[in-house]
Amino acid sequence: MSQELSYQQCRQMIKNCDVLLYRGKGFYARVISYFFESPYTHAGLAVWWNHRLMVMEAVGKGVIVTPLSENLGRHDGGVDYFQCEVELADSQREEMVQFAQMQLGKEYNIWALLRSGLRVVFRLPLKDKEGAFKHSAGKYFCSQYVSDVYDQAGVDLSIDLSSTRTSPDAIAKSPLLRFHGVIKSDG
């Protein structure tokens, strides 16, 4: 059984750019879960912003930031909390946050997500950095966004995949991340 952590319990443990992976229950989440054969349907990054703990994520309306306390209330399927096992200096984490912030407002990359989903459906190989789809400049889907932020710091979470083919499940299976528990909303 996975360890449950209240929001207040884990708030002080969370560092900039720790990874949050979501287990959604809605229609789109179930479709993503089915096609990618994964319990994870979404990915985001925890960041500290003026003493507020926020989530930066790519969603249907683009790359956004919301308070984690509010974000937890909208995801009833569960939010799993992961930390990077690679030692990252605070300055590296700050650079990651700055890169992530520069992506705010960029569009959602629905076409790359659909192409990756079709590759999974038709059992085509995903493990191909060289032959990856060209990154759509200024567009992201959730796990692509998380992967790119880590790539900017020189940490490749999904060693065999380009960010355009990285699913939330591939991030969860990264040997560079350690699961800490499921964050539950306090409200």
CORNOR-V26570 format. One record per pair of residues at least 4 apart in sequence whose ideal C-beta (glycine too) atoms are under 7 Angstrom apart, sorted by the first residue. I is the first residue (numbers start at 1). J is the second residue. Records with the same first field share a line. If there is no record, write none. Layout:
BEGIN
I->J, J
END
This chain:
BEGIN
2->181, 182
3->181
4->181, 182, 184
5->9, 10, 81, 181, 182, 183, 184
6->184, 186
7->11, 69, 72, 183, 184, 185, 186
8->186
10->14, 81, 181, 183
11->53
14->18, 46, 53
15->83, 93
16->47, 48, 93, 94, 96, 97
17->45, 47, 93, 96, 97, 149
18->46, 81, 82, 83
19->43, 45, 82, 146, 171, 177
20->43, 44, 46, 55, 79, 81
21->40, 43, 80, 82, 168, 171, 172
22->40, 41, 42, 75, 77, 79
23->39, 40, 41, 77, 78
24->29, 41, 42, 75, 77
25->29, 76, 77
26->30
27->31
28->32
29->33, 41, 77
30->34
31->35
32->36, 41
33->38, 39, 41
35->117, 120, 121
36->120, 167, 169
38->167, 168, 169
40->168, 169, 172
41->168
42->142, 168
43->142, 143, 146, 168, 171
44->55, 56, 57, 142, 146
45->55, 56, 100, 146, 149
46->53, 55, 68
47->54, 56, 97, 100
48->53
49->54
52->67
53->68
54->65, 66, 67, 68
55->65, 66, 68, 71
56->65, 100
57->64, 142, 145
58->62, 63, 108, 140, 141, 142, 145
59->64, 108
60->108
61->108
62->105, 106, 107, 108
63->103, 104, 105, 106, 140, 145
65->104
66->70, 71
67->71
68->72
71->75
72->79, 183, 185
73->185, 187
75->79
78->182
79->182, 183
80->179, 182
81->180, 181, 183
82->177, 178, 179, 180
83->177, 178, 180
84->88, 155, 176, 177
85->176, 177, 178
86->155, 176
88->92, 93, 153
90->94
91->95
92->96, 153
93->97
94->98
95->99, 153
96->100, 149, 152, 153
97->101
98->102
99->149, 152
100->149
103->140, 145
106->138, 139, 140
107->138, 139
108->139, 140, 141
109->113, 136, 139, 140, 141, 144
110->114
111->115, 136
112->116, 133, 136, 141, 144, 164
113->117, 141
114->118
115->119, 133
116->120, 165, 167
117->121
118->122
119->124, 126
126->161, 165
127->160, 161
128->132
129->162
132->162, 164, 165
133->164
135->163, 164
140->144, 145
142->146, 168
143->147, 166, 167, 168, 171
144->148, 163, 164, 166
145->149
146->150, 171
147->151, 157, 158, 163, 166, 171
148->152, 163
150->155, 157
151->156, 163
155->176
157->171, 174, 176, 177
158->166, 170, 171, 174
161->165, 166, 170
166->170, 171
168->172
169->173
171->177
END
